[in-house]
Amino acid sequence: MARETGRKVIASNKKARHDYTILKTYEAGIVLAGTEVKSLRAGRVSLVDAFAQERDREILLYGLHIAEYGFGSWTNHAPRRTRKLLLHRVEIDRILEKLRDGGGTTLVPLSMYFDNGWAKVELGLARGKKEYDKRQALAERDANREIARHLGRHLKGIR
């Protein structure tokens, strides 16, 4: 069977981009069981409550929900088990240094995808937004959309 090529997005965490300011992103592999991969290929994953933390100088992903595989038997996995993320030691040290500096930063999974057949997680080093920042971002987005709409109409000659 031919190997998959390219990138296929499985799930994305849109709420994370609304609730947090993303300072830097990292790509990490993830340790999975066989039935988890089959559930991922079916798109049965949720990043909503997921977060990453350090334990024993490793970064682990908590709260990621991968639904049980429908055709699995006793080999099925636990849906919300803790999963290890695969990063280079240098990257882990940099991330941990930034997390320990303070400033309210956290690691949030932004998306999950297959890259050339390998399951990957895009992690974001994030800082929480205040409520007024969220309102300001929404207002800015609406204003940009309105400007683009008027500009498009003007270019087409419609008043």
N, C-alpha and C positions, 0 to 999 in steps of 0.2 A: 504494500500500500504506500502511496506517495506521501511524503511529509508535507504538512501544511506550511504555507509561506505567507508572509505578511502579518498584519495585526488585525485581530478580531476582538472588538470590545464586548465584554460579557455584561458588565454592570458599571454604573458610575454613581458617585455620591454627590448629587447636585446640592443637597442641603449643606454639605461641608463647605462648598464655595460661597454659600450665602452666609453661614454663621462664622466663618473664619477668614482672615486675611492670610493667603498662602505666601510664605516667605521663600521657600525653596522646595523643589520636588525631587524625589528619588525613585528609581525603579528597583524593585526587589523581586526575587523569585520567592516562591512559597512552597513549603513542604506539604504534600497532599497524599491522601490514601487513594487507592484505585477507584473506589466508588465516588469519591469527591470529584475526581476529574470528569467522570461520566455525568455527574450532576451539573458541573460547570459548563460542559459542552451543550447541555440542554438549557442553560441560562437560568438555572434555579439557585440564585445567590442574592443576598441582600447585604449591602454595606452600611445600612442605616445606623446601627448602634456600635459599629466596629471602631476600635482604636488600637494603637500600638504602644507598647511600653518595653522598657529594658528589664531583663532579669538575667542575672549571671553573665553580664557582658554580651548578651544576645538580645535581639529585638524580636518580640513575640506579638502576634496579632490576636486580640481578644474580641469576642462578640461578633465575629463574622459568621453569618448564618448561611451554610450551604445545605440545602434540603437533602434529605435522604434519597438515595437513588431508588426509583420505583421498582426496578427489577433486581435489586440487591437481595442477598439472603442474610445469613448471620454475619457476613463480612461487612455489612453496612457501617457507616461512620456515625459518630455523634454530631448533630448539626452545628452546635456552637462550641466545639472544642477549641482549645488554644492551639494556634499554628505558628511554627517557626518561620521567620523571614530570612531569606538568603541574601546577605550583603557582604561586600568585602570588609575586612577588619578595619581598614582605614576609614571607610564610609561610616561604619558603626561608631568609631571613636569620634569622628566629626559631629555626627548626629547627637551623641550623648553629651558632648561638650556644649553644644548649643542648647540642649534641653536643660542642662544643669546651670547654665548662666542665669536662669530665671527669666523674667519678662513674660511669664505666662504662655510659653510655647508648648505645643503638644504635637504628637504625630497622628495624623488622620489619613486613612486610606481614601484616595480620591477616585480611583477607578481600578477595575480588574479586567484583564484582557489576556488573550493568547498571542504571543509573539513568536512566530515560527514554530508553533506547536507547544511552546512552554508557557505555563501559567505564570503571569506576572501581576504585581500589585504596584500601582503608582501611589507612593506615600507623599504627603505634604507636611512640611514643617510649618505649623500654623499658629497664629495668635488670634484669640477670640475677638470678635467685633462687638462693639457696644451697640445698643439698640438704635441710637441716632446715626451710627455709621451705616447700619443696614438700611435705614430709611433714606439716607443720602445716596447710597448706591442705587437703590430702586428709582429714586427721582432722577438721577443722572442717566440711568439706562432708558427711562421713559422719554427724557428730553432728547437723547441721541436718536431714539427711534422716530420721534416726531420730526426732528431735523432731517433725517434720512428720507422720510415720507414726503416732506415738502420739497426737498431737493430733487427727488425722483419725479415728482409731478411737474416741477419747473422744467426739468430737462426734457420731459415728454411733451411739454407745451400745454398741459392741463392746468387749469386754475384752481 
